Amino acid sequence: MKTLVLFLTMTAINFVMNAQDTQGITITVTVPNVSSSDGAVLFGLYDEATFMKTAPIQSVKGEIKDGIAKITFTNITPGEYGISCVHDANSNERMDFEENGMPKESYGISNNNMSFGPPLWSDAKFEVGNEDLELEIRF
């Protein structure tokens, strides 16, 4: 009987310990140079299949405090990802454009590689391994 109780206890402990390990990785993203406190900063986490094509895997709205927006993506599995963000100053939940197609609002991507034209996956991608990440994106 003692062996059965010990076995069940060890199994329960093992289950609880492994359940905590499957939580995934967190990615904390900071934008340190938001030009105003109007609106919010919208963040999207993408994989190659969704980057600049469809809705993000995860999206988070970041509050702006003293020119800084900081958010955390949770439960991320290892792999390649990219992040884009936009300062939604007018709170309409999307990026606004001029008539000529140029953005009206500040934006950025992971790795801070800003070139002319839409962001590219090759410029934004980064590797998520087994440790939590902290990234900074600048507008």
Salt bridges, closest charged atoms under 4 A:
GLU63 OE2 - LYS65 NZ 3.84
GLU93 OE2 - LYS61 NZ 2.69
ASP96 OD1 - ARG94 NH1 3.29
GLU136 OE2 - ARG138 NH1 3.50
